[in-house]
Amino acid sequence: MARNKAYVVFRGRAPEVYLSWEDCEAQVIGFPGTLYRGFKNHFEAEKSWLVSRHPNTNYKFIEAKLQEIINMGPLED
């Protein structure tokens, strides 16, 4: 069985994208009415998160913006 690599908390303590189950779990366990989902990769999780926050935005526009972010590489501390 394939494991999820990213999670989106749509409704929980701090809704956003998480890259580990432990981080996601901390936001949903014990929180009433949680809504979350696991994804096979970070890209799909981010896409789902953005679509959920901007439902009237063109899907292709969101994909293009995500690709721009990915091409920028990791952020420096």
C-alpha positions, 0 to 999 in steps of 0.5 A: 500500500502506497503511503501518503507524502503530504496531507491537507488539513481543510478543517482543524486547528491550523488548516494548511499543507503538512508533509508528515502524518505526525504534523497533520495528526496534531492538527486533527486529533481531538478537533471536532469536525475535522476534514483532511486528506492525504496525497501521494505528493506535495504538488497534488496536496498544494494544488488541492489546498489552493483550489479549496481556498480559491474555488472560482480560480481557473484550475490551469492558473493554479497549476501554473503558479504551483509550477513556478513555485516548484521551479524556484527551489527551496526557500533559504532560511 
